[in-house]
Amino acid sequence: MLVLGAVIARLLRSGGFGMFVQQHMQYPLMAAAVVLLIFGGYEAIAGVREERRDAASVKRSTGPTIGWLLMLPLLVLVAVAPTALGAAAADRVDAYTPTQTNSSYSPLDTSKGPVEMRVFEFLDRALWDDTRTLEGAAVRLEGLVVNDPDVPDGFKLTRFMVSCCAADGIPLQVSVHAPSVALPDDTWVVADIVWRPPDQPYHSPGGPSSVEADAVSVVEVPDAPNDPYESPY
């Protein structure tokens, strides 16, 4: 309990917990770490007192040695730096297509430069906005590179949508056409893009299978953000 509480506290302090769960889980994790440290400390102190009082009894009640194998997952968490879901996970799961969430969309103000936007919102507007507020507007997205044969002159900018934890992550993807950019999978980038309107509606027979955009600029980000996932909430 002490080690598990310490590992959770370490992940909270470093921000690494965001690689495993959504940011809104921060406070429940804090509470869990406190409870584990308190009860773990209490059990440790009680064990020491019991051993001093009756060492033979404590030795007879010791659990099986194989129980120490439960420490292995914790040692892995301590020794290995956490990483977010990446290209390998995106290749195993079909990309998510947002259902319609709005009946109206506000115009985008590009007077101060590209509009920063979540990948989910970009896809939502592209797929469902009949007023086409995205058309001609420069938008800034942050995500990771997933190279795909379906986009030979670019890549799929990807961000995972997570409801609770990384186990339920589903990729959100925009096909970005950037002929001059060649980056390896899992590279985090900030991309200024312009939506490429489809020749046919997305939801019509024979319509495009993915949302496409043209890159204005693509800048590599050295490290993944502490909050690599998007939340549907």
C-alpha positions as CSV (number, residue, x, y, z in Angstrom):
1,M,0.0,0.0,0.0
2,L,2.9,2.4,0.8
3,V,4.6,1.7,-2.5
4,L,1.4,2.0,-4.5
5,G,0.5,5.3,-2.7
6,A,4.0,6.6,-3.4
7,V,3.7,5.7,-7.1
8,I,0.4,7.5,-7.5
9,A,1.8,10.5,-5.7
10,R,4.8,10.6,-8.0
11,L,2.6,10.4,-11.1
12,L,0.4,13.2,-9.7
13,R,3.5,15.4,-9.0
14,S,5.0,14.9,-12.4
15,G,1.8,15.1,-14.3
16,G,2.4,11.6,-15.7
17,F,-0.9,10.4,-14.5
18,G,-2.4,12.1,-17.6
19,M,-0.9,9.3,-19.8
20,F,-3.2,6.8,-18.1
21,V,-6.4,8.6,-17.1
22,Q,-8.3,11.7,-17.8
23,Q,-7.4,15.0,-16.1
24,H,-10.6,15.1,-14.1
25,M,-9.4,12.0,-12.3
26,Q,-6.7,14.0,-10.6
27,Y,-8.6,14.7,-7.3
28,P,-9.9,11.1,-6.9
29,L,-6.3,9.9,-7.4
30,M,-5.1,12.4,-4.7
31,A,-7.6,11.0,-2.3
32,A,-6.6,7.4,-3.2
33,A,-2.9,8.2,-2.6
34,V,-3.6,9.7,0.8
35,V,-5.7,6.8,1.9
36,L,-3.1,4.2,0.7
37,L,-0.3,6.1,2.5
38,I,-2.2,6.4,5.7
39,F,-3.3,2.8,5.9
40,G,0.0,1.5,4.6
41,G,1.8,3.5,7.3
42,Y,-0.6,2.3,9.9
43,E,-0.1,-1.4,8.9
44,A,3.7,-1.0,8.8
45,I,3.8,0.6,12.3
46,A,1.4,-2.1,13.7
47,G,3.5,-4.8,12.2
48,V,6.7,-3.5,13.8
49,R,4.9,-3.3,17.2
50,E,3.5,-6.8,16.8
51,E,6.9,-8.2,15.9
52,R,8.5,-6.6,19.0
53,R,5.8,-8.1,21.2
54,D,5.7,-11.6,19.8
55,A,8.2,-12.3,17.0
56,A,7.5,-16.0,16.7
57,S,3.8,-15.4,16.1
58,V,4.5,-12.8,13.4
59,K,6.8,-15.2,11.7
60,R,4.2,-17.9,11.6
61,S,1.5,-15.6,10.2
62,T,3.7,-14.3,7.3
63,G,2.1,-14.7,3.9
64,P,3.7,-16.7,1.0
65,T,6.8,-15.4,-0.5
66,I,5.2,-15.4,-4.0
67,G,3.1,-12.5,-2.9
68,W,6.1,-10.3,-3.4
69,L,5.5,-10.7,-7.2
70,L,2.7,-8.2,-6.7
71,M,5.5,-5.6,-6.5
72,L,6.5,-6.2,-10.1
73,P,3.9,-4.0,-11.8
74,L,4.7,-1.2,-9.4
75,L,8.4,-1.5,-10.1
76,V,7.6,-1.2,-13.8
77,L,5.7,2.0,-13.1
78,V,8.6,3.4,-11.2
79,A,11.3,2.4,-13.6
80,V,9.6,3.1,-17.0
81,A,8.5,6.5,-18.1
82,P,4.8,6.5,-19.0
83,T,3.9,7.2,-22.6
84,A,0.6,8.1,-24.2
85,L,-1.3,6.1,-26.7
86,G,0.3,6.4,-30.2
87,A,0.4,5.2,-33.7
88,A,0.4,1.5,-32.9
89,A,-2.9,1.9,-30.9
90,A,-4.4,4.1,-33.7
91,D,-3.7,1.3,-36.3
92,R,-5.7,-1.2,-34.2
93,V,-8.8,0.8,-33.7
94,D,-11.1,2.5,-36.2
95,A,-11.1,6.3,-36.0
96,Y,-14.1,7.8,-34.2
97,T,-16.6,9.8,-36.2
98,P,-18.4,12.4,-34.0
99,T,-22.2,12.4,-34.1
100,Q,-23.9,15.7,-34.4
101,T,-23.7,17.7,-31.2
102,N,-24.8,21.2,-32.2
103,S,-27.7,22.6,-34.1
104,S,-25.8,25.9,-34.8
105,Y,-22.1,26.8,-35.1
106,S,-20.7,30.2,-34.3
107,P,-18.5,31.9,-36.9
108,L,-14.7,31.6,-36.4
109,D,-12.7,34.8,-35.8
110,T,-9.4,34.5,-37.6
111,S,-8.4,38.2,-37.3
112,K,-5.8,37.3,-34.7
113,G,-4.4,34.3,-36.6
114,P,-5.3,30.6,-36.7
115,V,-8.1,29.5,-34.3
116,E,-7.0,27.0,-31.7
117,M,-9.4,24.1,-31.6
118,R,-9.7,20.6,-30.3
119,V,-9.6,17.8,-32.9
120,F,-13.1,16.7,-31.9
121,E,-14.5,20.2,-32.5
122,F,-12.8,20.4,-35.9
123,L,-14.3,17.1,-37.0
124,D,-17.7,18.0,-35.6
125,R,-17.8,21.3,-37.6
126,A,-16.4,19.6,-40.8
127,L,-19.0,16.8,-40.7
128,W,-22.1,18.5,-39.5
129,D,-21.9,22.3,-40.0
130,D,-24.1,23.1,-42.9
131,T,-23.1,26.8,-42.8
132,R,-19.5,25.7,-43.4
133,T,-17.8,28.0,-40.9
134,L,-14.6,26.1,-41.4
135,E,-14.3,27.0,-45.0
136,G,-11.2,29.1,-45.7
137,A,-10.5,29.5,-42.0
138,A,-7.0,28.7,-40.6
139,V,-7.3,26.4,-37.6
140,R,-4.5,25.2,-35.2
141,L,-4.6,21.6,-34.0
142,E,-2.2,19.7,-31.8
143,G,-1.8,16.0,-32.1
144,L,0.6,13.2,-33.1
145,V,1.7,12.0,-36.5
146,V,0.3,8.7,-37.8
147,N,1.7,7.9,-41.3
148,D,-0.8,6.1,-43.4
149,P,-0.8,4.9,-47.1
150,D,-4.2,6.5,-47.5
151,V,-2.4,9.9,-47.2
152,P,0.7,9.6,-49.3
153,D,1.4,13.3,-49.3
154,G,1.0,13.9,-45.6
155,F,-0.1,12.2,-42.4
156,K,-3.1,11.6,-40.2
157,L,-3.0,14.1,-37.3
158,T,-4.3,12.1,-34.4
159,R,-5.6,12.8,-30.9
160,F,-7.2,10.1,-28.7
161,M,-10.6,10.7,-27.1
162,V,-10.7,9.1,-23.6
163,S,-13.8,8.8,-21.4
164,C,-12.0,7.4,-18.3
165,C,-8.6,5.9,-19.0
166,A,-6.3,5.0,-21.8
167,A,-7.9,1.6,-22.1
168,D,-11.0,3.1,-23.7
169,G,-9.1,5.5,-26.0
170,I,-10.5,6.0,-29.5
171,P,-8.5,7.9,-32.2
172,L,-9.8,11.2,-33.7
173,Q,-8.0,11.7,-37.0
174,V,-7.7,14.5,-39.7
175,S,-5.9,13.7,-42.9
176,V,-3.4,16.5,-43.3
177,H,-1.9,17.0,-46.8
178,A,1.6,18.3,-46.2
179,P,3.9,17.2,-49.1
180,S,7.0,19.0,-47.7
181,V,6.7,17.4,-44.2
182,A,8.1,13.9,-43.5
183,L,8.0,13.0,-39.8
184,P,8.1,9.6,-38.0
185,D,5.1,8.1,-36.3
186,D,4.3,9.4,-32.8
187,T,5.8,12.8,-33.4
188,W,3.8,15.5,-31.7
189,V,3.1,18.5,-33.8
190,V,1.2,21.8,-33.8
191,A,-0.4,22.2,-37.3
192,D,-2.0,25.2,-38.8
193,I,-4.4,23.8,-41.4
194,V,-7.3,24.8,-43.7
195,W,-10.2,22.4,-44.1
196,R,-10.6,20.9,-47.6
197,P,-14.3,20.8,-48.4
198,P,-15.4,17.4,-49.9
199,D,-16.7,17.1,-53.4
200,Q,-19.6,15.1,-52.1
201,P,-21.3,15.2,-48.6
202,Y,-19.6,13.0,-46.0
203,H,-22.7,11.1,-45.3
204,S,-23.8,10.5,-48.9
205,P,-23.2,7.2,-50.8
206,G,-19.7,7.4,-52.2
207,G,-18.8,10.3,-49.9
208,P,-15.3,10.7,-48.5
209,S,-14.3,8.4,-45.6
210,S,-12.2,10.9,-43.8
211,V,-12.0,14.7,-43.1
212,E,-9.1,16.3,-45.1
213,A,-7.2,19.5,-44.7
214,D,-4.2,21.3,-46.3
215,A,-1.3,22.2,-44.1
216,V,-0.2,25.8,-43.8
217,S,2.5,25.0,-41.3
218,V,3.6,22.0,-39.2
219,V,5.8,22.6,-36.2
220,E,7.3,19.6,-34.3
221,V,6.7,19.6,-30.5
222,P,9.6,18.2,-28.5
223,D,7.5,16.4,-25.8
224,A,3.9,15.1,-25.5
225,P,1.7,17.4,-23.4
226,N,0.8,16.3,-19.9
227,D,-2.8,16.1,-21.1
228,P,-2.4,14.1,-24.4
229,Y,-6.1,13.1,-24.6
230,E,-9.3,14.8,-25.3
231,S,-12.4,14.3,-23.2
232,P,-16.0,14.0,-24.6
233,Y,-17.2,15.9,-21.5
